[in-house]
Amino acid sequence: MNRREAVQMMGAVVGAVAWRPGAAQLRMDRIGLQLYTVRTEMAKDVDATLARVREIGYTEVEFAGYFNKPPKELRASLDRIGLTAPAAHVELGPDWKKVLDDALVMGHRYVVAPWVAAERRRTLSDWKRVAQEFNKAGDQARAAGLRFLYHNHDFEFVPLEGKLPYDVLLAETDKNLVGLEMDLYWITKGGQDPLAYFNKYPGRFSCVHVKDMDRTPQQGMVDVGAGKIDFKAIFARSKQAGIAHYFVEHDQPAVPFDSIRNSYQHLRALTW
């Protein structure tokens, strides 16, 4: 065997080890759930719902409202059931300090702005103002030991004055103060490629919403694994993107617990 053959054989062996089945799996102990998916069940019984979420296998949750429970009480429930809540969708406003204080009680690492109202985003100048508000909120969050993120829908990818609002938002916000929670369904529905944004803005996407799209012209939402989004290709670039947390979500599941179980099982087996 000459030197070239030896190098080729070594490369083949390394490749076989690196890509053997199960060698690289989606953080099997850290698959999260956005609780908006089971909001109807949470409204009935918070503790019972959280317990079922944990029983399915999820170890992390992301809140979208606290369901009329004090943060201290909710945190005790999470601790007892064996869940953590690294993130929450929250509302910007005059009570921002209380929002940050509550987030610390809950054990959140990220506070996420989930939406920009239509009347506040009619022009690119509006988006630039929003960006400055996000910078300010992000600075206050950082001072409290938290990270501020923005969660997209698809309206950020409708051109305004020749530009995409999402691009303006990324350009106008300070990367040290404002990160992104990329919703993989909505960005795909908006006609954009997540990988292109990972390339252009590496490290800014601390969290992702993992939700799938069907193959119909309507581009409906389906359980993870039942649609066309290539999660394997996306998650293979997690390090580049900066992804630390993956939250399953379905906005309108027919049977919430069946939906989150199907999605969990798909991700549990996913390799790349």
ChimeraX attribute file (.defattr): number of C-alpha atoms within 10 A of each C-alpha:
attribute: neighborCount
match mode: 1-to-1
recipient: residues
	/A:1	7
	/A:2	6
	/A:3	8
	/A:4	9
	/A:5	10
	/A:6	11
	/A:7	12
	/A:8	11
	/A:9	13
	/A:10	12
	/A:11	12
	/A:12	12
	/A:13	11
	/A:14	11
	/A:15	11
	/A:16	12
	/A:17	11
	/A:18	13
	/A:19	12
	/A:20	11
	/A:21	13
	/A:22	12
	/A:23	11
	/A:24	14
	/A:25	16
	/A:26	19
	/A:27	14
	/A:28	16
	/A:29	11
	/A:30	18
	/A:31	20
	/A:32	30
	/A:33	28
	/A:34	25
	/A:35	25
	/A:36	21
	/A:37	21
	/A:38	24
	/A:39	20
	/A:40	13
	/A:41	17
	/A:42	17
	/A:43	12
	/A:44	11
	/A:45	12
	/A:46	19
	/A:47	16
	/A:48	14
	/A:49	19
	/A:50	21
	/A:51	17
	/A:52	14
	/A:53	23
	/A:54	19
	/A:55	13
	/A:56	15
	/A:57	18
	/A:58	26
	/A:59	20
	/A:60	23
	/A:61	27
	/A:62	25
	/A:63	21
	/A:64	18
	/A:65	14
	/A:66	16
	/A:67	15
	/A:68	9
	/A:69	11
	/A:70	12
	/A:71	18
	/A:72	13
	/A:73	11
	/A:74	18
	/A:75	18
	/A:76	13
	/A:77	18
	/A:78	22
	/A:79	12
	/A:80	11
	/A:81	18
	/A:82	15
	/A:83	19
	/A:84	20
	/A:85	22
	/A:86	20
	/A:87	28
	/A:88	24
	/A:89	21
	/A:90	20
	/A:91	16
	/A:92	17
	/A:93	9
	/A:94	8
	/A:95	9
	/A:96	15
	/A:97	15
	/A:98	10
	/A:99	16
	/A:100	23
	/A:101	13
	/A:102	15
	/A:103	23
	/A:104	18
	/A:105	15
	/A:106	24
	/A:107	16
	/A:108	20
	/A:109	17
	/A:110	27
	/A:111	27
	/A:112	25
	/A:113	20
	/A:114	18
	/A:115	14
	/A:116	16
	/A:117	8
	/A:118	8
	/A:119	8
	/A:120	12
	/A:121	18
	/A:122	12
	/A:123	12
	/A:124	18
	/A:125	13
	/A:126	13
	/A:127	20
	/A:128	19
	/A:129	15
	/A:130	18
	/A:131	20
	/A:132	15
	/A:133	14
	/A:134	24
	/A:135	21
	/A:136	17
	/A:137	24
	/A:138	24
	/A:139	19
	/A:140	18
	/A:141	25
	/A:142	17
	/A:143	11
	/A:144	14
	/A:145	13
	/A:146	21
	/A:147	24
	/A:148	26
	/A:149	28
	/A:150	21
	/A:151	20
	/A:152	22
	/A:153	19
	/A:154	16
	/A:155	17
	/A:156	21
	/A:157	20
	/A:158	14
	/A:159	13
	/A:160	14
	/A:161	9
	/A:162	8
	/A:163	13
	/A:164	15
	/A:165	24
	/A:166	19
	/A:167	13
	/A:168	17
	/A:169	21
	/A:170	18
	/A:171	13
	/A:172	18
	/A:173	20
	/A:174	17
	/A:175	15
	/A:176	13
	/A:177	19
	/A:178	26
	/A:179	26
	/A:180	23
	/A:181	24
	/A:182	24
	/A:183	23
	/A:184	24
	/A:185	26
	/A:186	22
	/A:187	19
	/A:188	18
	/A:189	18
	/A:190	15
	/A:191	11
	/A:192	14
	/A:193	13
	/A:194	18
	/A:195	18
	/A:196	10
	/A:197	16
	/A:198	20
	/A:199	12
	/A:200	10
	/A:201	16
	/A:202	17
	/A:203	17
	/A:204	22
	/A:205	25
	/A:206	21
	/A:207	26
	/A:208	24
	/A:209	22
	/A:210	24
	/A:211	24
	/A:212	28
	/A:213	22
	/A:214	18
	/A:215	14
	/A:216	8
	/A:217	6
	/A:218	9
	/A:219	15
	/A:220	13
	/A:221	21
	/A:222	23
	/A:223	23
	/A:224	26
	/A:225	20
	/A:226	16
	/A:227	17
	/A:228	13
	/A:229	19
	/A:230	11
	/A:231	19
	/A:232	14
	/A:233	13
	/A:234	16
	/A:235	20
	/A:236	16
	/A:237	18
	/A:238	21
	/A:239	14
	/A:240	16
	/A:241	24
	/A:242	18
	/A:243	21
	/A:244	14
	/A:245	23
	/A:246	25
	/A:247	22
	/A:248	28
	/A:249	29
	/A:250	25
	/A:251	15
	/A:252	14
	/A:253	16
	/A:254	10
	/A:255	10
	/A:256	18
	/A:257	17
	/A:258	13
	/A:259	20
	/A:260	25
	/A:261	19
	/A:262	17
	/A:263	23
	/A:264	23
	/A:265	14
	/A:266	14
	/A:267	22
	/A:268	18
	/A:269	12
	/A:270	19
	/A:271	18
	/A:272	18
